[in-house]
Structure formats: structure tokens, C-alpha cells
Amino acid sequence: MLSNLPYGTLRAFLTPILMLAFRPKVRGLRHVPSKGPVIIASNHLSFSDSIFMPLVVPRKVTFLAKSEYFTSPGPKGLLKKLTFIALGQVPVDRSGGRRSEAALITGLKVLADGDCIGIYPEGTRSPDGRLYKGRTGIARLAIESGAPVVPVAMFNTDKIQPTGKVIPNVKRVGMHFGQPMYFDGDSTDLQHLRDVTDQIMNAIHAMSGQEYIDIYAPKKAKLGEIQEED
């Protein structure tokens, strides 16, 4: 079963399919450190972002997935659960306390182990292809861990797999990785957290060319979400 496949085995199986069918155009991959903690911060156009991007990064990328994704009913829920397990995603229970705290603590543990985390600062998929205001949880994670943030712009994934579509369209996917960004300062200072988050979103915006909307996107998907409420 898919859940018994090691991450490396699944990656070896899926990568040739990605390369042949979707012909990824990748820029700046050298900016992702080969070792040590790192946060990859991406725009979020489609569920398939969480498959395409990790497959081109030469090290394992861990996303923090809402725990309900591992307990959804029916065949679709089972497939989703098995896929997340095989891809090495980490379930996060956010049912109690501050909504972002469990994800933040889990993320800090992953980074403390010298691993790589993938985050969607918008907190959800863009409903219309535009880039929305980032949530400040990524700023807390970057400041408290000391890990660099590598901004990423995904292209075409909303056309490859629009929301609600199971079987993807075969189109070329694009990814642009930017230079690492380092942050420090007071992680309890809300204005500083907003400034750091805006710097990350500005870097993503500069690479993606998306229209920027200075409001939060309507919340739906929560994969890769570490939030803070301003």
C-alpha cells in the first residue's frame, strides 16, 4: 500500500512522471541549502503545489497538514491520507488553544532537527490566482528558529489541477526559488512580525508577477499552514 512506501521510493516513482509529463521549468534551485534547517515559503495555487515542488527539491520537504486530512471518510479521504503519509507530511491537531500554536511548535521541532519545512504564508489556496496577504506565523517560525526563508513562486499549477479536479491536466509547471532571507528580532512584536511577513510576500510577489491583494484570502485548504492573527 501507498502508506508503506518510503518517501524515497515514492519520490523515485513519481519524479520520472513529473519530468516527462509536466516538464518542470525550475529556476534558482541552488538557493535551497543542501543541509540545515530551512523554510520554503510558496504561493499556493493548487493542491498539486505540495507534490510538484517537493519533487524538484533535492531534500525532503515536510508540510504540516491539518489532522482532519488523515481522518476524512470515504475512498477520497483514504487516498488523501495515504498520499500524505507516503509524502512524509506531519498531522497537526489544532483543535484546542490558539489555532496556530500546535503547528508552530511542531514546525520548530522539525527545524531543530535540521530539516526542511514547506509553508504557504497565505494560509490557503488562492481562489482566483491572485496573491493574498500573508499570515504572520511564518515570521514567528523564522525568527524563533533562525532558519532562512527561501521564497518560491509556483506557475501553472492552478491550470494543471484546478480546485475540485482529481485528474490533473497535462501542462508545463514552473517554479522559481529566490535567495534565502534571514530574520531576527522580537517574535512577540506584532508590528515586526507583520513587517517580516510582508518582506516574504513581497519577494514571492516579485517572482510570481501575481496581482497582490492586501487582504486575507478566504480560508479553505490548510496544508502547510502556520498562522498568526494580526
LUMNUSE-492748 format. One line per field, with one value per residue (C-alpha): residue in one letter; x negated, y negated, z; residue number from 1. Coordinates in nm, 3 decimals. Layout:
! LUMNUSE-492748
residu	[A, ...] $
c1	[X, ...] $
c2	[Y, ...] $
c3	[Z, ...] $
num	[NUM, ...] $
END
This chain:
! LUMNUSE-492748
residu	[M, L, S, N, L, P, Y, G, T, L, R, A, F, L, T, P, I, L, M, L, A, F, R, P, K, V, R, G, L, R, H, V, P, S, K, G, P, V, I, I, A, S, N, H, L, S, F, S, D, S, I, F, M, P, L, V, V, P, R, K, V, T, F, L, A, K, S, E, Y, F, T, S, P, G, P, K, G, L, L, K, K, L, T, F, I, A, L, G, Q, V, P, V, D, R, S, G, G, R, R, S, E, A, A, L, I, T, G, L, K, V, L, A, D, G, D, C, I, G, I, Y, P, E, G, T, R, S, P, D, G, R, L, Y, K, G, R, T, G, I, A, R, L, A, I, E, S, G, A, P, V, V, P, V, A, M, F, N, T, D, K, I, Q, P, T, G, K, V, I, P, N, V, K, R, V, G, M, H, F, G, Q, P, M, Y, F, D, G, D, S, T, D, L, Q, H, L, R, D, V, T, D, Q, I, M, N, A, I, H, A, M, S, G, Q, E, Y, I, D, I, Y, A, P, K, K, A, K, L, G, E, I, Q, E, E, D] $
c1	[0.000, -0.098, -0.134, -0.409, -0.618, -0.924, -0.945, -1.248, -1.071, -0.764, -0.984, -1.177, -0.846, -0.683, -0.981, -1.011, -0.636, -0.673, -0.970, -0.814, -0.454, -0.482, -0.833, -0.906, -1.086, -1.284, -1.491, -1.706, -1.702, -2.061, -1.921, -1.781, -2.052, -2.162, -2.157, -2.044, -1.704, -1.523, -1.171, -1.039, -0.764, -0.547, -0.245, 0.043, 0.244, 0.336, 0.324, 0.061, -0.184, -0.255, -0.354, -0.539, -0.760, -0.892, -0.977, -1.225, -1.387, -1.683, -1.597, -1.280, -1.023, -0.780, -0.444, -0.231, 0.112, 0.436, 0.506, 0.855, 0.687, 0.579, 0.927, 1.154, 1.418, 1.467, 1.234, 1.124, 1.034, 0.838, 0.646, 0.565, 0.445, 0.222, 0.074, -0.010, -0.169, -0.376, -0.494, -0.605, -0.354, -0.303, 0.051, 0.116, 0.404, 0.523, 0.849, 0.753, 0.576, 0.452, 0.513, 0.153, -0.033, -0.040, -0.163, -0.427, -0.560, -0.569, -0.741, -1.008, -1.078, -1.120, -1.358, -1.551, -1.627, -1.788, -1.506, -1.316, -0.960, -0.725, -0.474, -0.204, -0.204, 0.137, 0.283, 0.495, 0.512, 0.573, 0.937, 0.864, 0.493, 0.405, 0.154, 0.308, 0.179, -0.048, 0.023, -0.241, -0.301, -0.582, -0.759, -0.745, -0.876, -1.166, -1.266, -1.240, -1.417, -1.678, -1.621, -1.648, -1.332, -1.352, -1.063, -0.910, -0.676, -0.472, -0.334, -0.053, 0.050, 0.396, 0.440, 0.293, 0.519, 0.798, 0.979, 1.204, 1.033, 0.883, 0.712, 0.463, 0.436, 0.102, -0.065, -0.410, -0.471, -0.707, -0.892, -1.118, -1.322, -1.453, -1.753, -1.739, -1.608, -1.722, -1.529, -1.579, -1.425, -1.139, -0.892, -0.633, -0.631, -0.324, -0.439, -0.775, -0.602, -0.390, -0.696, -0.883, -0.582, -0.536, -0.901, -0.849, -0.528, -0.696, -0.971, -0.712, -0.519, -0.829, -0.894, -0.536, -0.408, -0.067, 0.164, 0.128, 0.435, 0.373, 0.641, 0.650, 0.772, 1.093, 0.988, 1.028, 0.718, 0.485, 0.189, -0.137, 0.044, -0.122, 0.080, 0.095, 0.385, 0.291] $
c2	[0.000, -0.363, -0.417, -0.152, -0.318, -0.501, -0.865, -0.797, -0.515, -0.726, -1.012, -0.782, -0.660, -1.000, -1.207, -1.050, -1.101, -1.467, -1.521, -1.356, -1.471, -1.817, -1.920, -2.143, -2.468, -2.538, -2.845, -2.919, -2.571, -2.635, -2.876, -2.587, -2.489, -2.126, -2.080, -2.250, -2.396, -2.591, -2.722, -2.715, -2.976, -2.945, -3.098, -2.849, -2.798, -2.430, -2.116, -1.988, -2.256, -2.020, -1.745, -1.927, -2.149, -1.881, -1.653, -1.900, -1.995, -1.760, -1.718, -1.615, -1.892, -1.844, -2.019, -2.044, -1.906, -1.959, -1.640, -1.609, -1.531, -1.200, -1.107, -1.214, -0.950, -0.757, -0.647, -1.003, -1.054, -0.730, -0.822, -1.163, -1.008, -0.753, -1.017, -1.247, -0.962, -0.848, -1.204, -1.235, -1.501, -1.568, -1.583, -1.874, -1.879, -2.239, -2.168, -2.337, -2.654, -2.912, -2.793, -2.837, -2.720, -2.344, -2.398, -2.644, -2.405, -2.116, -2.331, -2.442, -2.078, -1.985, -2.276, -2.199, -1.859, -2.039, -1.958, -2.149, -2.277, -2.396, -2.671, -2.863, -3.204, -3.290, -3.009, -2.869, -2.827, -3.144, -3.140, -3.344, -3.324, -3.647, -3.668, -3.746, -3.891, -3.657, -3.529, -3.623, -3.273, -3.224, -3.526, -3.376, -3.046, -3.212, -3.438, -3.173, -2.902, -3.122, -2.924, -3.101, -3.150, -3.061, -3.228, -3.030, -3.120, -2.839, -2.875, -2.699, -2.458, -2.618, -2.522, -2.174, -2.092, -2.343, -2.317, -2.011, -1.839, -1.497, -1.403, -1.676, -1.842, -1.788, -2.129, -2.259, -2.354, -2.632, -2.705, -2.996, -2.974, -3.302, -3.387, -3.289, -3.554, -3.579, -3.739, -3.815, -4.042, -4.019, -3.746, -3.894, -4.230, -4.216, -4.501, -4.334, -4.007, -4.192, -4.363, -4.031, -3.861, -4.145, -4.117, -3.747, -3.815, -4.095, -3.853, -3.598, -3.872, -3.994, -3.645, -3.533, -3.853, -3.788, -4.074, -4.138, -4.179, -4.327, -4.122, -3.762, -3.502, -3.312, -3.010, -2.661, -2.443, -2.431, -2.224, -2.397, -2.648, -2.817, -3.122, -3.412, -3.650, -4.018] $
c3	[0.000, -0.052, 0.322, 0.335, 0.064, 0.200, 0.098, -0.122, -0.303, -0.376, -0.490, -0.724, -0.869, -0.916, -1.034, -1.383, -1.433, -1.333, -1.562, -1.867, -1.839, -1.683, -1.797, -1.497, -1.564, -1.248, -1.165, -0.861, -0.704, -0.595, -0.335, -0.128, 0.126, 0.094, 0.472, 0.788, 0.876, 0.605, 0.546, 0.190, 0.156, -0.156, -0.317, -0.327, -0.645, -0.628, -0.415, -0.660, -0.539, -0.249, -0.493, -0.769, -0.556, -0.315, -0.607, -0.755, -0.423, -0.364, 0.005, 0.182, 0.229, 0.516, 0.518, 0.831, 0.744, 0.932, 1.130, 0.978, 0.645, 0.796, 0.920, 0.630, 0.547, 0.225, -0.057, -0.130, 0.235, 0.243, -0.071, 0.073, 0.399, 0.225, -0.004, 0.287, 0.483, 0.186, 0.122, 0.485, 0.587, 0.958, 1.102, 1.339, 1.587, 1.618, 1.798, 2.122, 2.234, 1.989, 1.635, 1.524, 1.835, 1.768, 1.413, 1.532, 1.798, 1.554, 1.293, 1.540, 1.629, 1.261, 1.208, 1.528, 1.374, 1.078, 0.837, 0.568, 0.607, 0.333, 0.417, 0.233, 0.407, 0.257, 0.470, 0.189, -0.187, -0.385, -0.501, -0.815, -0.895, -0.715, -0.427, -0.090, 0.237, 0.434, 0.783, 1.038, 1.174, 0.924, 1.073, 1.422, 1.290, 1.104, 1.395, 1.667, 1.467, 1.299, 0.980, 0.643, 0.438, 0.068, -0.122, -0.409, -0.693, -0.849, -1.202, -1.388, -1.112, -1.094, -1.460, -1.408, -1.116, -1.050, -0.718, -0.715, -1.009, -0.924, -1.251, -1.349, -1.688, -1.858, -1.882, -1.809, -1.446, -1.341, -1.016, -0.922, -0.600, -0.461, -0.246, 0.123, 0.360, 0.723, 1.006, 1.374, 1.635, 1.883, 1.790, 2.027, 1.848, 1.624, 1.401, 1.349, 1.260, 1.005, 0.856, 0.822, 0.667, 0.420, 0.315, 0.239, 0.046, -0.148, -0.255, -0.371, -0.549, -0.733, -0.869, -0.941, -1.103, -0.950, -0.867, -0.493, -0.272, 0.074, 0.248, 0.372, 0.126, 0.213, 0.415, 0.268, 0.237, 0.538, 0.417, 0.503, 0.722, 1.018, 1.105, 1.342, 1.368, 1.350] $
num	[1, 2, 3, 4, 5, 6, 7, 8, 9, 10, 11, 12, 13, 14, 15, 16, 17, 18, 19, 20, 21, 22, 23, 24, 25, 26, 27, 28, 29, 30, 31, 32, 33, 34, 35, 36, 37, 38, 39, 40, 41, 42, 43, 44, 45, 46, 47, 48, 49, 50, 51, 52, 53, 54, 55, 56, 57, 58, 59, 60, 61, 62, 63, 64, 65, 66, 67, 68, 69, 70, 71, 72, 73, 74, 75, 76, 77, 78, 79, 80, 81, 82, 83, 84, 85, 86, 87, 88, 89, 90, 91, 92, 93, 94, 95, 96, 97, 98, 99, 100, 101, 102, 103, 104, 105, 106, 107, 108, 109, 110, 111, 112, 113, 114, 115, 116, 117, 118, 119, 120, 121, 122, 123, 124, 125, 126, 127, 128, 129, 130, 131, 132, 133, 134, 135, 136, 137, 138, 139, 140, 141, 142, 143, 144, 145, 146, 147, 148, 149, 150, 151, 152, 153, 154, 155, 156, 157, 158, 159, 160, 161, 162, 163, 164, 165, 166, 167, 168, 169, 170, 171, 172, 173, 174, 175, 176, 177, 178, 179, 180, 181, 182, 183, 184, 185, 186, 187, 188, 189, 190, 191, 192, 193, 194, 195, 196, 197, 198, 199, 200, 201, 202, 203, 204, 205, 206, 207, 208, 209, 210, 211, 212, 213, 214, 215, 216, 217, 218, 219, 220, 221, 222, 223, 224, 225, 226, 227, 228, 229, 230] $
END
